[in-house]
Amino acid sequence: MKRLIAVVIALSLIIPGQASAATKKPTPKPTTSKSKVVTKPVVKKTATKKPVVKKPVVKKKVVPRKKPRVKLKPKAPIKWPPPGFEKKGELYAKTATPKELLIAGSENKYIQANLIAKCHTTACLGIFVGSETGCDWWEINSNVLGVDPNDPTQRIIFGSLITLVTGSKAKSIKPILLISDEPIADGLGIGAYTANCRIGSPIGKIPSDTYTKSPARS
């Protein structure tokens, strides 16, 4: 009997049962594989700007322009004998107009300076002189004339004037300004002048104006 029980136990060990300890391997389920579309990643091309290379600024050399020289037209040669002049022997003389005197002043600094400094307060007169032969210095004798206080219709000599200036070349015109010390007044002026073209040493300072009042007024 004991032998039979042992056989049964042995068989029970040999015959597999539905014991929970016996685990079946899981049967893999059939899977339906879907074909996957592999898309490549879209690579966006970015437009890369090339760096702007600035050209170096080349400064132009400033070349100073030479100003064109203004060529002054040479003065027309003075006609000789000069027209409009009074002639006495080899000498010529003429009273200058206000316009001619201003032009002479623009070309002669001595005349210009005295026109500004003296001739707006004292009696002056501009003249032009010339000589056939030329001279070392000029002597101009003139009178300052004014209205006679006893007779307004008459003029009398207020004083005498001696003007000395440098000489001039032959057949050339020289402007001379006669300057008195007599204050400007109505009817006052310089006239009755005589021009002398001298040779040798002058009798006084050059240039100079020597005014002497008449004895009746001194």
ROSE-4610 file (N, C-alpha, C; in Angstrom, 1 decimal, always signed):
// ROSE-4610
residu = [M/M/M/K/K/K/R/R/R/L/L/L/I/I/I/A/A/A/V/V/V/V/V/V/I/I/I/A/A/A/L/L/L/S/S/S/L/L/L/I/I/I/I/I/I/P/P/P/G/G/G/Q/Q/Q/A/A/A/S/S/S/A/A/A/A/A/A/T/T/T/K/K/K/K/K/K/P/P/P/T/T/T/P/P/P/K/K/K/P/P/P/T/T/T/T/T/T/S/S/S/K/K/K/S/S/S/K/K/K/V/V/V/V/V/V/T/T/T/K/K/K/P/P/P/V/V/V/V/V/V/K/K/K/K/K/K/T/T/T/A/A/A/T/T/T/K/K/K/K/K/K/P/P/P/V/V/V/V/V/V/K/K/K/K/K/K/P/P/P/V/V/V/V/V/V/K/K/K/K/K/K/K/K/K/V/V/V/V/V/V/P/P/P/R/R/R/K/K/K/K/K/K/P/P/P/R/R/R/V/V/V/K/K/K/L/L/L/K/K/K/P/P/P/K/K/K/A/A/A/P/P/P/I/I/I/K/K/K/W/W/W/P/P/P/P/P/P/P/P/P/G/G/G/F/F/F/E/E/E/K/K/K/K/K/K/G/G/G/E/E/E/L/L/L/Y/Y/Y/A/A/A/K/K/K/T/T/T/A/A/A/T/T/T/P/P/P/K/K/K/E/E/E/L/L/L/L/L/L/I/I/I/A/A/A/G/G/G/S/S/S/E/E/E/N/N/N/K/K/K/Y/Y/Y/I/I/I/Q/Q/Q/A/A/A/N/N/N/L/L/L/I/I/I/A/A/A/K/K/K/C/C/C/H/H/H/T/T/T/T/T/T/A/A/A/C/C/C/L/L/L/G/G/G/I/I/I/F/F/F/V/V/V/G/G/G/S/S/S/E/E/E/T/T/T/G/G/G/C/C/C/D/D/D/W/W/W/W/W/W/E/E/E/I/I/I/N/N/N/S/S/S/N/N/N/V/V/V/L/L/L/G/G/G/V/V/V/D/D/D/P/P/P/N/N/N/D/D/D/P/P/P/T/T/T/Q/Q/Q/R/R/R/I/I/I/I/I/I/F/F/F/G/G/G/S/S/S/L/L/L/I/I/I/T/T/T/L/L/L/V/V/V/T/T/T/G/G/G/S/S/S/K/K/K/A/A/A/K/K/K/S/S/S/I/I/I/K/K/K/P/P/P/I/I/I/L/L/L/L/L/L/I/I/I/S/S/S/D/D/D/E/E/E/P/P/P/I/I/I/A/A/A/D/D/D/G/G/G/L/L/L/G/G/G/I/I/I/G/G/G/A/A/A/Y/Y/Y/T/T/T/A/A/A/N/N/N/C/C/C/R/R/R/I/I/I/G/G/G/S/S/S/P/P/P/I/I/I/G/G/G/K/K/K/I/I/I/P/P/P/S/S/S/D/D/D/T/T/T/Y/Y/Y/T/T/T/K/K/K/S/S/S/P/P/P/A/A/A/R/R/R/S/S/S]
num = [1/1/1/2/2/2/3/3/3/4/4/4/5/5/5/6/6/6/7/7/7/8/8/8/9/9/9/10/10/10/11/11/11/12/12/12/13/13/13/14/14/14/15/15/15/16/16/16/17/17/17/18/18/18/19/19/19/20/20/20/21/21/21/22/22/22/23/23/23/24/24/24/25/25/25/26/26/26/27/27/27/28/28/28/29/29/29/30/30/30/31/31/31/32/32/32/33/33/33/34/34/34/35/35/35/36/36/36/37/37/37/38/38/38/39/39/39/40/40/40/41/41/41/42/42/42/43/43/43/44/44/44/45/45/45/46/46/46/47/47/47/48/48/48/49/49/49/50/50/50/51/51/51/52/52/52/53/53/53/54/54/54/55/55/55/56/56/56/57/57/57/58/58/58/59/59/59/60/60/60/61/61/61/62/62/62/63/63/63/64/64/64/65/65/65/66/66/66/67/67/67/68/68/68/69/69/69/70/70/70/71/71/71/72/72/72/73/73/73/74/74/74/75/75/75/76/76/76/77/77/77/78/78/78/79/79/79/80/80/80/81/81/81/82/82/82/83/83/83/84/84/84/85/85/85/86/86/86/87/87/87/88/88/88/89/89/89/90/90/90/91/91/91/92/92/92/93/93/93/94/94/94/95/95/95/96/96/96/97/97/97/98/98/98/99/99/99/100/100/100/101/101/101/102/102/102/103/103/103/104/104/104/105/105/105/106/106/106/107/107/107/108/108/108/109/109/109/110/110/110/111/111/111/112/112/112/113/113/113/114/114/114/115/115/115/116/116/116/117/117/117/118/118/118/119/119/119/120/120/120/121/121/121/122/122/122/123/123/123/124/124/124/125/125/125/126/126/126/127/127/127/128/128/128/129/129/129/130/130/130/131/131/131/132/132/132/133/133/133/134/134/134/135/135/135/136/136/136/137/137/137/138/138/138/139/139/139/140/140/140/141/141/141/142/142/142/143/143/143/144/144/144/145/145/145/146/146/146/147/147/147/148/148/148/149/149/149/150/150/150/151/151/151/152/152/152/153/153/153/154/154/154/155/155/155/156/156/156/157/157/157/158/158/158/159/159/159/160/160/160/161/161/161/162/162/162/163/163/163/164/164/164/165/165/165/166/166/166/167/167/167/168/168/168/169/169/169/170/170/170/171/171/171/172/172/172/173/173/173/174/174/174/175/175/175/176/176/176/177/177/177/178/178/178/179/179/179/180/180/180/181/181/181/182/182/182/183/183/183/184/184/184/185/185/185/186/186/186/187/187/187/188/188/188/189/189/189/190/190/190/191/191/191/192/192/192/193/193/193/194/194/194/195/195/195/196/196/196/197/197/197/198/198/198/199/199/199/200/200/200/201/201/201/202/202/202/203/203/203/204/204/204/205/205/205/206/206/206/207/207/207/208/208/208/209/209/209/210/210/210/211/211/211/212/212/212/213/213/213/214/214/214/215/215/215/216/216/216/217/217/217/218/218/218]
x = [+0.8/+0.0/+0.9/+1.8/+2.8/+3.5/+3.7/+4.4/+3.5/+2.2/+1.3/+1.2/+1.2/+1.2/+2.4/+3.5/+4.8/+4.8/+4.1/+4.1/+3.2/+2.1/+1.2/+1.8/+2.6/+3.3/+4.3/+5.0/+6.0/+5.4/+4.2/+3.5/+3.1/+2.6/+2.1/+3.2/+4.4/+5.5/+5.9/+5.7/+6.1/+5.1/+3.7/+2.7/+2.5/+2.6/+2.4/+0.9/+0.6/-0.8/-0.9/-2.1/-2.4/-2.1/-0.9/-0.5/-0.2/-0.4/-0.2/+1.2/+2.1/+3.5/+4.0/+3.4/+3.8/+3.4/+4.3/+3.9/+4.2/+3.2/+3.4/+4.2/+4.9/+5.6/+4.6/+4.5/+3.5/+3.7/+2.6/+2.7/+2.6/+3.6/+3.6/+2.4/+1.7/+0.6/+1.1/+0.4/+0.9/+0.6/+1.6/+1.4/+1.5/+0.5/+0.5/+1.4/+2.4/+3.4/+3.0/+2.7/+2.4/+3.7/+3.7/+4.9/+5.0/+6.0/+6.2/+6.9/+6.4/+7.0/+8.0/+9.2/+10.3/+10.6/+10.2/+10.4/+11.7/+12.4/+13.7/+13.3/+14.0/+13.7/+14.0/+13.0/+13.2/+14.2/+15.3/+16.3/+16.1/+15.6/+15.4/+16.7/+16.8/+18.0/+17.8/+18.7/+18.6/+19.6/+19.1/+20.0/+20.9/+22.2/+23.2/+23.7/+23.6/+24.1/+25.6/+26.3/+27.7/+28.0/+29.0/+29.3/+29.7/+29.1/+29.4/+30.8/+31.7/+33.0/+33.1/+33.2/+33.3/+34.6/+34.6/+35.8/+36.4/+37.6/+38.2/+38.0/+37.5/+37.3/+38.6/+38.8/+40.1/+39.8/+40.4/+40.2/+41.0/+40.3/+41.0/+41.8/+43.0/+43.9/+43.3/+43.1/+42.6/+43.8/+43.7/+44.8/+44.3/+45.0/+44.6/+44.7/+43.6/+43.5/+44.2/+45.0/+45.6/+44.6/+44.5/+43.6/+44.2/+43.3/+43.9/+44.3/+45.4/+45.8/+45.0/+44.6/+43.8/+44.8/+44.9/+45.8/+45.1/+45.7/+45.2/+45.6/+44.6/+44.9/+45.8/+46.9/+47.8/+47.0/+47.4/+46.7/+47.1/+46.1/+46.3/+47.3/+48.3/+49.3/+48.6/+49.1/+48.5/+48.9/+47.9/+48.2/+49.0/+49.9/+50.7/+50.7/+50.5/+50.1/+48.8/+48.6/+47.3/+46.2/+45.0/+43.9/+43.2/+42.7/+42.0/+43.0/+44.3/+45.2/+45.6/+45.9/+46.4/+47.9/+48.3/+49.8/+50.4/+51.6/+52.4/+53.9/+54.4/+55.7/+55.8/+56.6/+56.8/+55.9/+55.1/+54.3/+52.9/+52.2/+50.8/+50.1/+48.9/+48.2/+46.7/+46.1/+44.6/+44.1/+42.9/+42.2/+41.4/+41.6/+41.0/+39.5/+38.7/+37.3/+37.2/+36.1/+36.1/+36.3/+35.7/+35.9/+37.3/+38.0/+39.4/+40.3/+39.9/+40.7/+40.6/+39.4/+39.2/+40.0/+40.0/+40.8/+42.3/+42.7/+44.1/+44.4/+43.5/+43.7/+43.8/+43.1/+43.2/+44.5/+45.2/+46.5/+47.7/+47.4/+48.4/+48.1/+48.9/+48.6/+48.7/+49.6/+49.7/+48.5/+48.0/+46.8/+45.6/+45.5/+44.4/+44.3/+45.5/+45.5/+45.1/+45.6/+45.2/+43.8/+43.3/+41.8/+41.0/+41.3/+40.6/+40.8/+42.1/+42.5/+42.2/+42.4/+42.4/+41.3/+41.1/+40.3/+38.8/+38.3/+36.9/+36.7/+37.8/+37.6/+38.3/+39.3/+40.0/+39.9/+40.2/+40.1/+41.2/+40.9/+41.9/+41.5/+42.5/+42.3/+43.2/+42.7/+43.5/+43.8/+45.0/+45.4/+46.3/+46.4/+47.3/+48.3/+49.6/+50.6/+51.5/+52.1/+53.0/+54.1/+55.2/+56.2/+56.8/+57.2/+57.8/+59.2/+59.9/+61.3/+61.4/+60.5/+60.6/+61.4/+61.3/+62.0/+62.2/+63.0/+63.3/+62.2/+61.6/+60.5/+59.6/+58.4/+57.3/+57.1/+56.9/+56.5/+55.2/+54.1/+52.8/+52.5/+52.4/+52.0/+50.5/+49.7/+48.3/+47.8/+46.5/+45.9/+44.6/+44.3/+43.0/+42.1/+41.0/+40.0/+38.8/+38.2/+37.0/+36.1/+34.9/+34.0/+34.4/+34.3/+34.7/+33.6/+33.9/+32.8/+32.2/+32.9/+32.3/+31.4/+31.6/+30.9/+30.7/+29.6/+29.4/+29.5/+29.4/+29.5/+31.0/+31.9/+33.3/+34.1/+35.2/+36.1/+37.4/+38.0/+39.3/+40.3/+41.6/+42.6/+42.6/+42.4/+42.5/+43.9/+44.7/+46.0/+46.7/+48.0/+48.8/+49.3/+49.5/+49.8/+51.0/+52.0/+53.1/+53.2/+53.0/+53.0/+54.3/+55.0/+56.2/+56.0/+56.2/+56.1/+57.3/+57.4/+58.5/+58.2/+59.3/+59.3/+58.6/+58.7/+58.0/+58.9/+58.7/+59.4/+58.8/+59.6/+59.1/+57.9/+57.0/+55.7/+54.9/+54.9/+54.0/+53.2/+52.0/+51.1/+51.2/+51.3/+51.4/+50.3/+49.6/+48.5/+49.1/+48.6/+49.1/+47.8/+47.9/+46.9/+47.3/+46.6/+47.0/+46.1/+46.8/+46.1/+46.4/+45.3/+45.5/+45.0/+45.2/+44.8/+43.5/+42.9/+41.7/+40.5/+39.7/+38.5/+37.5/+36.8/+35.9/+34.7/+34.3/+33.2/+32.6/+31.4/+30.7/+31.6/+31.7/+32.5/+34.0/+34.5/+35.9/+36.5/+37.7/+38.3/+39.7/+40.4/+41.8/+41.8/+42.5/+42.6/+43.8/+43.8/+44.9/+46.3/+46.4/+47.7/+48.6/+49.9/+51.0/+51.9/+52.1/+52.9/+54.3/+55.3/+56.7/+57.5/+58.1/+58.8/+60.3/+60.8/+62.2/+63.2/+64.5/+65.6/+66.5/+67.2/+68.1/+67.5/+68.1/+67.6/+66.4/+65.4/+64.2/+64.4/+63.5/+63.7/+63.1/+62.4/+61.8/+61.6/+60.8/+60.5/+59.6/+59.8/+58.9/+58.4/+57.1/+56.0/+55.7/+55.2/+54.8/+53.8/+53.0/+52.1/+52.3/+52.7/+52.9/+51.9/+51.0/+49.9/+50.2/+50.1/+50.3/+49.1/+48.5/+47.3/+47.7/+46.7/+47.0/+47.1/+47.9/+48.2/+46.9/+45.9/+44.6/+43.9/+44.2/+43.5/+44.4/+45.6/+46.5/+46.5]
y = [-1.2/+0.0/+1.2/+1.2/+2.3/+2.4/+1.3/+1.3/+2.0/+1.8/+2.3/+3.8/+4.3/+5.7/+6.4/+5.8/+6.3/+6.4/+5.4/+5.4/+6.6/+6.8/+7.8/+9.2/+9.3/+10.6/+10.8/+9.8/+9.9/+10.3/+9.7/+10.0/+11.4/+11.8/+13.2/+14.2/+13.8/+14.7/+14.7/+13.5/+13.4/+14.1/+13.9/+14.3/+15.8/+16.6/+18.1/+18.4/+19.2/+19.6/+21.1/+21.6/+23.0/+23.8/+23.6/+24.4/+25.8/+26.7/+28.1/+28.4/+27.5/+27.8/+27.6/+26.8/+26.6/+27.8/+28.6/+29.8/+29.6/+30.0/+29.9/+31.1/+30.8/+32.0/+32.8/+34.0/+34.9/+34.8/+34.4/+34.3/+35.7/+36.1/+37.5/+37.6/+38.7/+39.0/+39.5/+39.0/+39.5/+41.0/+41.7/+43.1/+43.5/+44.3/+44.8/+46.0/+45.8/+46.9/+47.9/+49.1/+50.1/+50.7/+50.9/+51.5/+52.9/+53.3/+54.7/+55.4/+56.6/+57.5/+58.3/+58.0/+58.8/+60.0/+61.1/+62.4/+63.1/+63.5/+64.2/+65.6/+66.0/+67.3/+68.4/+69.3/+70.4/+71.4/+71.5/+72.5/+73.8/+74.8/+76.1/+76.8/+77.1/+77.9/+79.3/+79.8/+81.3/+82.0/+83.1/+83.9/+84.7/+84.3/+85.0/+86.1/+87.3/+88.5/+88.6/+88.9/+89.1/+90.4/+90.4/+91.7/+92.7/+93.9/+95.0/+95.6/+95.5/+96.0/+97.4/+98.3/+99.8/+100.1/+100.8/+101.2/+102.4/+102.4/+103.6/+104.9/+105.9/+107.2/+107.9/+108.0/+108.7/+110.2/+111.0/+112.4/+113.0/+113.8/+114.4/+115.6/+115.7/+116.8/+118.1/+119.0/+120.3/+121.1/+121.3/+122.0/+123.5/+124.4/+125.8/+126.3/+126.8/+127.4/+128.8/+128.9/+130.2/+131.2/+132.3/+133.3/+133.9/+134.0/+134.6/+136.0/+136.3/+137.7/+138.6/+139.7/+140.7/+141.6/+141.6/+142.5/+143.8/+144.8/+146.2/+146.7/+147.3/+147.9/+149.1/+149.1/+150.3/+151.6/+152.6/+153.9/+154.4/+155.0/+155.5/+156.6/+156.7/+157.8/+159.1/+160.1/+161.4/+162.1/+162.7/+163.4/+164.6/+164.9/+166.1/+167.0/+168.2/+169.0/+168.6/+168.6/+168.2/+169.1/+168.5/+169.3/+170.0/+171.2/+171.9/+172.6/+172.6/+173.3/+174.7/+175.6/+176.9/+176.8/+177.4/+177.3/+178.6/+178.6/+179.8/+179.4/+179.7/+179.2/+177.7/+177.1/+175.6/+175.0/+175.8/+175.3/+175.2/+174.2/+174.0/+173.9/+174.4/+174.4/+174.3/+173.7/+173.5/+173.4/+174.0/+173.8/+172.5/+171.7/+170.4/+170.5/+169.7/+169.6/+168.8/+168.8/+168.0/+166.5/+166.0/+164.6/+164.3/+165.2/+164.9/+165.0/+165.9/+166.0/+164.7/+164.1/+162.9/+161.8/+161.7/+160.7/+160.9/+162.1/+162.4/+162.0/+162.2/+161.8/+160.3/+159.5/+158.1/+157.5/+158.3/+157.9/+158.6/+159.6/+160.3/+160.4/+159.7/+159.7/+161.0/+161.9/+163.2/+164.0/+164.0/+164.7/+164.2/+162.8/+162.2/+162.5/+162.5/+162.8/+164.2/+165.2/+166.6/+166.9/+166.2/+166.4/+166.1/+165.0/+164.5/+165.4/+165.7/+166.4/+167.9/+168.6/+170.0/+170.6/+170.0/+170.7/+170.7/+170.1/+170.2/+171.4/+172.1/+173.2/+174.5/+174.3/+175.5/+175.5/+176.7/+176.8/+176.1/+175.2/+174.4/+174.6/+174.2/+174.2/+173.1/+172.3/+171.3/+171.8/+171.6/+172.0/+170.9/+170.9/+170.0/+170.9/+170.5/+171.2/+170.3/+170.8/+170.0/+170.9/+170.3/+171.1/+170.3/+171.0/+170.4/+169.8/+170.4/+169.9/+169.2/+169.4/+168.8/+169.7/+169.5/+170.3/+169.6/+170.2/+169.6/+169.9/+171.0/+171.3/+172.3/+172.4/+173.3/+174.3/+175.6/+176.7/+177.3/+177.3/+177.8/+179.0/+180.2/+181.4/+181.7/+181.8/+182.1/+183.0/+183.5/+184.4/+183.8/+184.0/+183.6/+184.8/+184.6/+185.7/+185.5/+186.7/+186.6/+187.8/+187.8/+188.9/+190.1/+191.3/+192.6/+192.9/+193.0/+193.3/+194.7/+195.6/+196.9/+196.9/+196.0/+195.9/+194.4/+193.8/+192.4/+192.0/+193.0/+192.6/+192.5/+192.9/+192.9/+191.8/+191.4/+190.4/+191.1/+190.7/+191.3/+190.2/+190.5/+189.5/+189.3/+188.1/+187.9/+187.5/+186.9/+186.6/+185.9/+185.7/+185.1/+183.7/+182.8/+181.4/+181.0/+180.4/+179.8/+178.3/+177.6/+176.1/+175.5/+174.7/+174.0/+172.5/+171.9/+170.4/+169.9/+168.6/+168.0/+168.2/+168.0/+168.3/+167.2/+167.2/+166.2/+166.1/+164.9/+164.6/+165.4/+165.5/+166.2/+165.6/+166.4/+166.1/+165.1/+165.3/+164.5/+165.5/+165.0/+165.8/+165.5/+166.6/+166.4/+167.1/+166.4/+167.0/+167.7/+168.9/+169.7/+170.2/+170.1/+170.6/+171.8/+172.9/+174.2/+174.3/+174.5/+174.5/+175.8/+176.5/+177.7/+177.5/+178.6/+178.5/+179.3/+179.7/+180.6/+179.7/+179.9/+179.1/+179.2/+178.1/+178.1/+179.1/+179.9/+180.8/+181.0/+181.6/+181.9/+182.9/+182.6/+183.5/+183.4/+182.4/+182.3/+181.3/+181.6/+180.6/+181.0/+180.1/+180.3/+180.5/+181.5/+181.8/+182.7/+183.1/+183.9/+183.2/+181.9/+181.2/+181.2/+181.2/+181.1/+179.9/+179.0/+177.9/+178.1/+177.7/+177.9/+176.6/+176.1/+174.8/+175.2/+174.9/+175.3/+174.3/+174.7/+173.9/+174.3/+173.3/+173.6/+173.3/+173.9/+173.7/+174.5/+173.9/+174.6/+175.7/+176.7/+177.8/+177.5/+176.4/+176.0/+174.5/+174.1/+172.7/+172.2/+171.0/+170.3/+169.0/+168.8/+169.8/+170.7/+171.9/+172.9/+173.9/+174.5/+175.6/+176.7/+177.9/+179.1/+180.1/+180.4/+181.3/+182.6/+183.7/+185.0/+185.9/+186.4/+187.2/+188.6/+189.2/+190.6/+191.6/+192.7/+193.6/+194.2/+194.4/+194.9/+194.0/+192.7/+191.8/+191.3/+191.6/+191.1/+191.9]
z = [+0.0/+0.0/+0.0/+0.8/+0.8/-0.5/-1.2/-2.5/-3.5/-3.4/-4.4/-4.2/-3.0/-2.7/-3.3/-3.1/-3.6/-5.1/-5.8/-7.2/-7.7/-7.0/-7.3/-7.2/-6.1/-5.9/-7.0/-7.4/-8.4/-9.7/-10.0/-11.3/-11.3/-10.1/-10.1/-10.3/-10.0/-10.3/-11.7/-12.4/-13.8/-14.7/-14.5/-15.4/-15.1/-16.1/-15.9/-15.7/-14.9/-14.6/-14.9/-14.7/-14.9/-13.7/-13.2/-12.1/-12.5/-11.6/-12.0/-12.1/-11.6/-11.6/-13.0/-13.9/-15.2/-16.1/-16.5/-17.3/-18.7/-19.5/-21.0/-21.5/-22.5/-23.2/-23.9/-23.8/-24.5/-26.0/-26.7/-28.2/-28.7/-29.5/-30.0/-31.0/-30.8/-31.7/-33.0/-34.1/-35.4/-35.5/-35.9/-36.0/-37.5/-37.8/-39.2/-39.3/-40.0/-40.1/-41.2/-40.8/-41.8/-42.3/-43.6/-44.2/-43.9/-43.2/-42.8/-43.9/-44.2/-45.2/-44.4/-44.8/-44.1/-44.9/-44.3/-45.0/-44.4/-45.4/-45.0/-44.4/-43.4/-42.9/-43.9/-44.1/-45.1/-44.5/-45.2/-44.7/-45.4/-44.7/-45.3/-45.5/-46.8/-47.2/-46.9/-46.0/-45.7/-46.6/-47.2/-48.1/-47.2/-47.3/-46.5/-47.3/-46.7/-47.4/-47.2/-48.3/-48.3/-47.6/-46.7/-46.1/-47.1/-46.9/-47.8/-47.5/-48.4/-48.2/-48.7/-47.8/-48.1/-48.6/-49.8/-50.4/-49.6/-49.4/-48.7/-49.5/-48.8/-49.4/-49.7/-51.0/-51.4/-51.6/-50.7/-50.8/-51.9/-52.7/-53.8/-53.3/-53.8/-53.5/-54.1/-53.2/-53.7/-54.2/-55.5/-56.2/-56.3/-55.6/-55.7/-57.2/-57.5/-58.9/-58.9/-59.9/-60.1/-60.7/-60.0/-60.5/-61.8/-62.8/-64.0/-63.8/-64.3/-64.2/-65.1/-64.5/-65.3/-65.9/-67.2/-67.9/-68.1/-67.5/-67.7/-69.1/-69.7/-71.0/-70.8/-71.6/-71.4/-71.8/-71.1/-71.4/-72.8/-73.4/-74.7/-74.6/-75.5/-75.4/-75.6/-74.8/-74.8/-76.1/-76.7/-77.9/-77.6/-78.5/-78.2/-79.5/-79.4/-78.2/-77.7/-76.4/-75.8/-76.1/-76.5/-76.9/-75.7/-75.9/-74.8/-73.8/-74.1/-73.2/-73.8/-72.9/-73.3/-73.5/-74.5/-74.8/-74.6/-74.0/-73.8/-74.0/-75.2/-75.6/-75.7/-74.9/-74.9/-73.8/-73.1/-72.0/-72.3/-71.6/-71.8/-70.4/-70.3/-69.0/-69.2/-68.2/-68.3/-66.9/-66.6/-65.3/-65.4/-64.3/-64.3/-63.8/-64.4/-64.0/-62.7/-61.9/-60.7/-61.0/-62.1/-62.4/-62.7/-63.5/-63.9/-62.6/-61.7/-60.5/-59.6/-59.6/-58.8/-59.4/-60.7/-61.4/-61.2/-61.2/-60.9/-59.5/-58.5/-57.2/-57.0/-57.8/-57.6/-58.1/-58.9/-59.5/-58.7/-57.9/-57.2/-55.7/-54.9/-53.5/-52.8/-53.2/-52.6/-52.8/-54.1/-54.4/-53.7/-53.6/-52.9/-51.5/-50.8/-49.4/-49.1/-49.9/-49.6/-50.0/-51.0/-51.3/-50.1/-49.4/-48.3/-47.1/-46.8/-45.6/-45.6/-46.8/-46.8/-47.7/-48.8/-49.9/-49.6/-48.5/-48.1/-47.2/-46.7/-45.8/-46.4/-47.2/-47.8/-49.3/-49.9/-51.3/-52.0/-53.0/-53.8/-55.3/-56.1/-57.5/-58.2/-59.1/-59.8/-61.2/-61.6/-63.0/-63.6/-64.9/-65.6/-66.4/-66.4/-67.1/-67.9/-68.8/-69.7/-70.3/-70.8/-71.4/-72.6/-73.6/-74.8/-74.4/-73.5/-73.2/-71.9/-71.0/-69.6/-68.7/-67.4/-66.4/-65.1/-64.2/-62.9/-61.9/-61.9/-61.0/-61.6/-61.0/-61.5/-60.4/-60.8/-60.0/-60.5/-59.7/-60.1/-59.2/-59.8/-59.1/-59.4/-58.3/-58.5/-57.4/-57.6/-56.7/-56.2/-54.9/-54.3/-54.4/-55.1/-55.3/-54.5/-54.0/-53.2/-53.5/-53.0/-53.2/-52.4/-53.1/-52.4/-51.4/-50.1/-49.1/-49.3/-50.0/-50.3/-51.5/-52.4/-53.7/-54.0/-53.7/-54.0/-55.5/-56.4/-57.8/-58.2/-57.4/-57.7/-56.9/-57.5/-56.8/-56.6/-55.5/-55.1/-54.8/-54.7/-54.4/-52.9/-52.4/-51.0/-50.6/-51.5/-51.2/-52.4/-52.2/-53.3/-52.9/-53.9/-53.6/-54.5/-53.9/-54.7/-54.4/-55.4/-55.3/-56.0/-55.4/-55.9/-55.9/-57.1/-57.2/-58.1/-58.1/-58.9/-60.4/-61.1/-62.6/-63.3/-64.6/-65.5/-66.8/-67.4/-68.7/-69.8/-70.9/-72.1/-72.6/-73.0/-73.7/-72.8/-71.5/-70.6/-69.8/-69.4/-68.6/-67.1/-66.3/-64.9/-64.2/-63.3/-62.5/-61.3/-60.9/-59.8/-59.0/-57.7/-56.8/-56.1/-56.3/-55.6/-54.3/-53.2/-51.9/-51.2/-50.8/-50.1/-48.6/-47.8/-46.4/-46.2/-47.3/-47.2/-47.1/-46.0/-45.7/-46.9/-47.2/-48.3/-48.0/-49.0/-48.8/-50.2/-50.2/-51.5/-52.3/-53.6/-54.4/-54.3/-53.5/-53.3/-54.2/-54.8/-55.7/-56.0/-56.7/-57.1/-58.6/-59.0/-60.5/-60.8/-62.1/-62.6/-62.3/-62.6/-62.3/-63.5/-63.2/-64.2/-63.8/-64.8/-64.6/-65.2/-64.5/-64.9/-64.8/-65.8/-65.8/-65.6/-64.4/-64.0/-64.1/-64.3/-64.4/-63.2/-62.6/-61.5/-60.1/-59.1/-57.7/-57.4/-56.7/-56.4/-55.3/-55.3/-54.4/-53.0/-52.9/-51.6/-51.5/-50.5/-50.3/-51.4/-51.8/-52.8/-52.2/-52.2/-52.7/-51.5/-51.9/-50.9/-51.5/-50.6/-50.9/-50.0/-50.5/-49.6/-49.9/-48.9/-49.1/-48.3/-48.9/-48.3/-48.5/-47.4/-47.5/-48.1/-48.7/-49.3/-48.1/-48.3/-47.2/-46.7/-47.5/-47.0/-46.1/-46.1/-45.2/-44.0/-44.1/-43.1/-41.8]
